[in-house]
């Protein structure tokens, strides 16, 4: 069975903040979490596994509530 990278991405938007998870095109084994806010610098974090990227995205998205 062939192993393919994620064929989709995740994008969450709320009040001028966008959080996305996507497969990094340069390195097939890396996933990128991009946290962009209006008036702030965009943060990019690379993860070696999809699980780590999704965990990071979920934690970042929950933090917006506090």
N, C-alpha and C positions, 0 to 999 in steps of 0.2 A: 504494500500500500504506500502510495506517495504521501509525503508530508508537505503541506503547503502552508505558507504564512496566512494570516488572517486576510480574508478577502473583503472585509468591511472595516469600517472605522466607527468610532464613537464620538459624537459631538453633543455636549450639553451646554445650553445657553440660559443665562438668567441675569437680568439687570446689568447689562454691559460686560458680563464676564462669559468667556467661552473656554471650555475645557474639552480637549480632544485627545483621543488615543488613536494612533495609526501605526502602520508598519513602516519602518524606515527603509526607503528605497536603496540607500547606499549599502546597507548591511542587512542581509536577509534574516539574521538572527536577532535583530534589535527592534524594539518597539519604543515609540516616542510619545511622551505625554507633553502636550503643549497647553499652557495656562496663560490666556491672554485677557487683560482687563483694560478698559478704557482709562487712559491717563497713567498707566503703569507699564513697566517694562515686561515684555513677554518672556515667560520662563519655559525652558525646554529641558526635559529630563529623559534620558535614555535608560532603558531597562533591557536586561538580557532575556527575560521571559514575559510572555503575555500575562501570566498570573501576577507578576510583580507590577507590571504597568497598570493593570486593572485595579489592583489593591491601592496603588498610589493615587490613581484617578478618583476612586471612591473616597479615600481619606481626604483628598483635597476638596472634593465636592461637599462632603459633610462639614468641613471647616467653615464653609461660607455661611452656615446657619448660626455660627457663634460670633 
